[in-house]
Amino acid sequence: MLLGTPSEANEVACENTTRFGAGYRQKAKSVPFRMQQVAVSWLFLIASTTLFLDFAALQAMLRHLSEGGTLSAFDELSNWFGVVSCMCWLFGFIVLAHWLHSVGATRMGLAGCYLKLIASIFFNLQPMTGTMNNPLLGGAAGLWWSNLTGILFFHSGNVVSCLDFYLHAPPGSDKKKGWADHGNLPITGMWVYQLATWFLVAGNFLGCSFDGAAWAPLVPITDAPVAVCQFAGSSLLLAGSVVYTVWCDGLRNFSHAPAQ
């Protein structure tokens, strides 16, 4: 059918968008233990957002120090952004592990989740020791090895989770349909997470001090390769979290389904 005016085309586009969104919301009601997924999604939204802010504050702090200037309030929040981010990852994966057990997930799916739970424990060590500012524990920078160890576990968990989805298609998914189909959103979100951790593994490895080795870091943290990896990785973690939040309708529906 030919549309005569731009306004008619806009009306049809809006109607199609409304139907598309309504279909997502209706299908989200079938997500088992949906409110647990809503909780996990919001914890991960907060975790990825504060991770981005952590990187932004770190870059600003290092730039100001290299210029001989004073630290701003935002600079000094770097470790505290890290604390919030890492605690949200930890609590999120604890709830996610409970959800996976509740729905009878595969052993491979559980293994992927527990690898990321272990990762979140290592993540917490760096901002925790950084806020302590103890010279024996790396001073304000915290333990040098905890973030690199954590991101390797996190990335390994994402790879295992993607492999699990490939070998054991989750209920509701359909390989014949697109990445944006509601049933395929968990797979899409996990691949976005894996892409994110590729960037973060690279950024952590390039910028790691390796306990003060003469050849480290391979690239200064303030240089573009590390900064790009940091911001790309944290942004993609946020994007993946948004995908999962849409899947469980966590942006609109914060209530349990009425009892039958």
Secondary structure, 3 states (H helix, E strand, C coil): CCCCCHHHHHHHHHHHHHHHHHHHHHHHCCCCCHHHHHHHHHHHHHHHHHHHHHHHHHHHHHHHHHCCCCCCHHHHCHHHHHHHHHHHHHHHHHHHHHHHHHCCCCHHHHHHHHHHHHHHHHHHHHHHHHHHCCHHHCHHHCCCCHHHHHHHHHHHHHHHHHHHHHHCCCCCCCCCCCCCCHHHHHHHHHHHHHHHHHHHHHHHHHHCCHHHCCCCCCCCCCCHHHHHHHHHHHHHHHHHHHHHHHHCCCCCCCCCCCCC
